[in-house]
């Protein structure tokens, strides 16, 4: 048998037992198995994999003790490395041993519970943070971001209650954002997300890159392309996707909101959180009026209400409260 054929058998068999072989590789392995003399090498490699899974886990991280136990195991089981095969085949066996032992027996044993950190932004405020992996996050008013203290080691996962804009640092480890009844999964991209606990929906707007939207169980719902926005209601199966002007959903990170023909009720809800006030409509139909304009965070709120009166057929009554939120009532002219 040619050495190159032996090498290929060891390579394909190692890939298959570790469940890393694709369909073409599996088919190639089966073809080689049909040739005389190849079946024994394939079966011997699988036997090594099976026997290693039955060894006793190492409870200590001492390198010397670990290799002593591996050596004793080899002596007791009388497993021989097949000296007739090439050096390359021996390397494949070593990869088999290393993969199994590292994955199953050398995982650190810790009784320490997983701890979490939270960033909470009060109503009327904003925050800007950089996570340990380099991801930049802007948090809007009334938002909480929660993540494990080992973030970035084996997983990059955060839980969002509120509104945030993410510029995710590209990495091989997927970055996941848990929302109400859904989940965002990316590798590296920029997107806005709204998911307040008291609301009955979540919303994701993609600025650049690619975003995979999953159900709460991690099952893929859809994928977004730049300038697409997904609206996820209480029943995620009824989601909808549309094209939007992303500037509206990222401008608040610069201290302003650019409204483009938005319903006044939606504008009011965002302003309530931003300025920590209460806004009421005296007539329900007022909330359906459309508003376009730019609101600056550092401007007094009464300037914004005056803008409403100039651009819309409404009147605004402003009630100051020392101990509670200020109350704004909007009515028809």
C-alpha positions, 0 to 999 in steps of 0.5 A: 500500500502506498504511504500517501494512501495510508496518510489519507486514511488516518486523516479522514478517520480522525476527522470522522470520529471527531465529527469534523468530516464533511459529506465528501470526506465521508464518501472518500473514506468509504471508498478507501475502506472497500480497498483490500487492507484498508479496513483494518487501519480504519477499525484500529483507529476507531478502537483507539478513540473508543478506548480512550473515552473509557479512561478515568478523568484526571482530577488534578492539573499536574502535568507530571501526574497526568502523563503518568496516568496516560502512560499507565493506561497505555501499559494496562491496555497494551495498545501499540502504536502501529510501527508499520505506518508512516510518521504522518499517521502517528501524528494523526493518532497524537491529534486524536489523543490530544483532542479527546483528553483536552476536551473531556479530562482536562477541563478545569473543575470549579465550584465557583458560581458564574457572576455577572456585571450590570450597567444601568442607565437612569432615565434622562441619562446616556452611557458609553462603554467598551467591553473587554473584547473591544466592542463599543456600546452606547446605552440609551436612557432607562437601559440595563446591559448584563453580561457574565464576568468571564465575558470573552473567554469562551462566549460573548453574550450580553442581555439587553433591557432597553435601547443600545447601539453596538459596534461589535469587534470582529472575532471568531466567537459569535457575539450574542445579544439576548432580547425579549423572546429573541436573540441577535447573533453577529461576528462583527458589525454595527446595529441598533437594538430596542427591547424594553421589558415593559414593551411588547416588541423588540426591534433590530436595525442593521447599519453595516455587516450582517445580523442573524436573528434567532428565537429565544431557543437559538433557532434562526428566524432570519438574517438582515442586510444593511438598512434592514429593520426587523420588528419582533412582536410578542409572538416572534413568528409574526415578525416583519422586515422593512428598509429604513433610514438607519440615521434615525436609529444611530443619531442618538449616540451623538446626542440628537434624534433625527425624526423622519415622518414619525408618529407623534406617539412614537416620538413621545415614548422616546422623549419620555425616557430621554428626558424622564418626563410623562407625556399625555395626549388629550385626544387619542388621534393626536398620537397619529400626527406625523413629526419630522425634525432633529432634537438635541439632547442638550436643549431644554425640553420646553424648546422641543414642545414649542417646536411641536406647537409650531409644526403641528396643530397642537397645544402643550401644557407643561406641569413642573413637579419637584418630587415626581416627573414633569407632566406634559399634556398635548391637546388639539389647537 
